[in-house]
Amino acid sequence: MMNTKLAHSMLPQANHDELARQNFVRSLRNYLSSKMRHNLKLLYQETVKPQFEKENQRSPKNRYEIRQGMQQQQYYKWYSSCKRTTQEMMWESAVTTVERQLPELVERAKDEAVPLGTLTLNPELKIPTYQTVVDTHCMPGGYNGEYTQDDISAGAIYDFGVHIAMRNPESLRDVRGQTVIHKFLKQQYPNFQPAKILDMGCTVGANTLPYVDAYPNAEVYGIDLAPAILRYGHARAEYLGKRVHLSQQNAEKTNFPDESFDLVVSHIFLHEIPVPAIRNVFRESYRLLAPGGIMIHQDAPLYRDLDLYTAFVYDEETTNNNEPFWSAMRDLDLVAVAREAGFSRDSLIETLLEQNNGRQSFIIVGTKL
């Protein structure tokens, strides 16, 4: 085995040949996101934009007009093809490693002497069509696939695939949860001590676990639709020594009682669901909060906070990376959605946070008065 130090015991371990393949994919992805993307911006500034201005006597007014011009350029076509191909290559390389170790990983996930947290699955839960008709992020089988008894493969592929992209097998990938906690909650609400916390759309729980350390007296819950991801996430939390209660539920309508949480959060979840589901999630957030409770939904910046060219680049997630709801969410007036859900305008905050990796997070915050 090549990776001698891993973030946790559930993370798959690549052998020599797998690691060589994954390093190649990572290097190619880095080249695309640095050199080729830099050249694309120059192509827009020096060729596409001037040509558009000459033909229309004005600058492009939205990302769609930029895309129309860029799609005529061979270099952009080549970049787009390479970007989609490397995304698929990344997941394929992760699948190879996971499938080789799957029986061992399944047994490891069941090896709980005295579990700290709980896992509750619901085989009768109806998975929304919007989660089953597309392999989100181009991940083979999507998040909801199950292929064997007690399957954890979707969680392992998801977790390991992101590690391939990040180049750091020691990382817990919790930067978004850490950012919400330490760059907003601890600063803006230093005396806030929630007794119960819910993370909606938690996947494997990477951004759920920081709340266990930040609020050691709280009960921390996470919900997701995908059983294999939750099995993996439960085992991951157990091996990391974190007490979390995971359950298979739809965040649009959970089985928790009214006013049962002091803090409801999500991390890069809203862009995975369509606008009607987002509205339901905000309504459910309001229902679940106790008076004085806080809702925080985190995601990437909205299009209104970006220049037009950067918005065009972000829009590639929808046009070229199996993220059908990415752009619709970024165009949404989330304050209006929150007000429709019951939050007063005075209780709502929208802001950008600087993550430790240099990227920005958008959050919308609401307090139930």
N, C-alpha and C positions, 0 to 999 in steps of 0.2 A: 504494500500500500504506500502511496506517495504522500498523502496529506496526513502528517503525524500529529498535528494540533488542529482540532476542530472546535467550533463554537459550542457544540453539544453532541451527545452520544447518538442522537437519531439522525444526524446529518449523514447522507451517503458519502462513501469514500471512494475516490477515483483511483484506478490503477495507472500504471505508467502510460499505456497507450491512450486510455481515456483522457488522462490529464493533458497529454500532448495535443489531442484533438481539441479539448476545451480551451487550452491556451491559444491555439490558432484562431478559434472562433472569437475569443475575446479580443485578440489583437486586431482582427479584421473589423470588429465592431468599433474598436477605438479609433481605427483609421477613418472609418466612415463618419463618426461623430466629431472628429477633430479636423483632419485635413480636407476631406470631401465636403463636409458641411461648411467649412470656411470658404472653400472655392464656390460653393453654391451661393453664398451671400454675395460674393464678388460678382458672380454671374448675374444675379438679380440687380445689383447696384449699377453695374457697368453696361449691361445689355438689355435685360428684360424691362426694367423700369423706364429707362430712356426711350425704348421702343414703344412702350405703352403710352408714355406721355406725348410722344410725337403723333401717335395715331388718334389719341383721345383728347388732347389738349388739357390734360389733367393727370394727377397721380392716381394710382390704384386706391380705391376707397375701402376695400375689404380684402380678406384673405382669399376669397374665391377668385377675384380678379387677378391676384398674384399667382394663384395656382394655374389659372388658364394660360398665363404667359409662360410659366416655368415648365408646364407639361409639353411645350413645343420644343424644349431644349434637350438634345441628346444626352448631355451630361446629367441632367436631372433624371431622365429616364433610367440611366445607368445606375445612379445613386439609389433611386427608389427600388429598383430590382435587387440591388445588393443588400439594401437595408432589410427588405422582407426576407430574402434568402438567409441572411445571417441570423435573423430572429428564429427562423425555423431550424437552422443548424444548431443554435444554442439549445433549444428544447430537445432536439434529437440526441444531442450529446449527453444531456442530463438523463433522458429516458434510458439510454444504454447503461449508464452507471446504476440507476435505480433498479432496473429489471434484473440485473445480475445479482443484486443483493436483496431482492424483494422478500423472499422467504425469511431471511435472517432479520430484516427490518420489521416484518410483521410480528415475529416472535419477540423481538426486542420491545416493541410497542406494548405487548401484553404483559411484560415482565414487571409487574407492580407488586411489591411486597405489601406496603402500606401506603396507598395513594393519598396524596395531599389534597388534590382537587377531585372534581367529578366530571364525567362525560355522559351526556344524555342524548341518545339518537332517536329519531322518529322516522321509521321506515315508511310511515303513511303520509309523511309530509309531501305535498305536491310542489315540485320544483317549478318555478315560473318558466314559461317558454323562453323568455329573454335570456335565461341562463343556460338553456340547453341547445339552442339553435346555432350557437357560434362557439368556437374554441377560443375563448378570451385570451388575448395576448399571443395568439397562435399556439398556445400550449396544447399539445395533442390530447384529445379527450376532454378538454376543458377542466373546470374545477370539480365537476360533479360525477365524473366517471368512476365506476367501480368494476373491478375485473377479477377479484378473488375474495375468498372469505376473509373478513377482518381487514379489508384492503386499506393501505395507507399510501398507495402509490401517488395519488394526486397531490397530497401534501408534501411528499418527499421530492417529487419532480418540481413543484412550485418553489419550495425552499432551496433546493440545490441549484435550480436554474438561475435564481436571483443571485446566489453566491457566485456562480460562474461569471455573471455579468459584472458583479462588484469586485471580483479579483481578491476577495478576502475571506477565506474559510473560517477565520476566527470571529468574524463579525456576527452579532446577534440581530442585525438589520432592524434595530429599534429606533432609528433616528427620528421618525415622525412622532412616535409616542413620547420620546424624550423631549422633543422640541415643544410639543403642546404642554407638557408638564412644567419644564424648567424655564421656558421662555415666554410662557403665558400664565398658566395657573399659579405657579409659585410666586410669580411677580405681581400679578393683578389680584390674586386672592390668597395672600400668605396665611390667613387663618382658616381657610377652607379645609375641612376634614370630613370628606364624604364617607358615609358608612357603607354604601353599596354603589358599585360602579358597573356600568354596562358598556362593552365595546361591540358595536354593531358591525357585521361583515368582517369578523376578526381574522379570517383565513387561519393560518397556522399559529396565530397569537403573538407574532413578533412584536407588534406595537401594543399589545395588551399587557404583557408582562411588566413593563416599566411602572405601571400603576400599582403593582403589588409592592414594589420597593418604595415608591413615593408615598403611598398611603398604607402602611403596614397593618393598620387596624381595620381596613375596609375589606368587605367581601367583593371580589372581582369576578365578573361574569363576561363571557364572550359568546356571541352567537354567529352562526353561519349556516348556509344551506347545504354545504358539501360534506357528506359523512366521512369520506376518506381523508379530507383535509382536517376535519375535527379530530379524528382518531390520531393522526400524526401530531396535531397541535397539542392534544392532551398529553401524549407521551413526551413530546418536546418539553412542555412545561414541567412535567414530573422529573425528568432528568436534570432540569435546571433548578429544581428545588422551589418552584413557584406554585402557590396554591391558587388555582383558577378553576372556575366552574364553567365548562363549555357545554353548549347544547345546540342541537340542530333546529334552527328556527328561521322563519322569514322575518326580517326586520320591519317589513311593512305591517305585520300583525303578529305580535308575540303572545305568549301565554302568561306573561308576568302580570301581576295585579296593578291597578292604577296606583300612581304615586309611590312606586316601590324603589326608585333609585334617586340618589343625590347627584350623580354625574352620569350623563349619557354621552358617549364619544364615538367617533368613527375616524378611520384613517384611510385615505385614498380609496374610499368605498363608493361615494356618491357617483363618480363617473362610470361605475360598473353597472348602473341601473338606469332605466328610462325615466323621463320626466314624471309620468304619473306615479311611478314607484318612489321617486324622490319626495314627492308631495306626501305620500303615505308614510314614509320614514320620518319626516318632520312632524307629522301629526302623532305618530307613535312615540316619538321622542318626548313631545309635550305631555302625552297621556302618562308616560312612565315616570316623569319627574315629580318628585315631592315639591311642595312649595319652597322656594328658595334654591331649588336644584338648578344645575347648569347643564346645558347642551353645548357640545363643541363638535362640529364636523370639519375635518381637515382634508384638503385636497391640493392639487397643483393650482397655481394662480389662474384666475378667470381671464378671459380674453380682453376684457375692458382694461386690465392692468398691464397689458402687453402692447408693444408696437405691432403694426400690421404684419411685418415680415416674421417676427417671432411667433405671432398667432398662426401664420401659415405653416411654420415649422411644427408647432404643437399639433396642428390639425392633421398631420401625417398619422397620428395615432388612430384617428378614425378612418382615414382614407387608405391606410396601408398596413395596419397592425391589429386588425380584428378588435377594435375598441369602438363599437357602434354608437355608444352613448357619451363618449369622451367630449365631443364638441358641443353637443346639446346641453350638457351640464354646465360647460364653461360660458355659455351664452345666457344662462338662466339668472333671473333676478331672485337670488336666494333670500334676500330680506323679505320680499313679497311672499315667497313660499312660507317662510317662518311666521309671518304675520297671519297668513291664512290658517296656519296650524294652531294659532292661539297665543303666540308670543307678542308682547307689546313692543312697539317700535323703540321705546326708550330702553328696553332690556337687551336690544340686539347690537352686536359689535361685529364688524368685518375688518380683518386686518391681515397683513402679511408678516410672517415670521421667518427669520434667517435660520436655516438648519446648519448643523455643524459641518455638513459636507459642502457648504457653500450655496446650496439651492434654497429657493424660497418655498414656503408653505402658505397656502391661503387657509384661513379658518373663519367660520361663522359661529358666533357664540350667542346663545340666548339664555336668559334666566327666567324661570317660571315664577312670576310674582304672586 
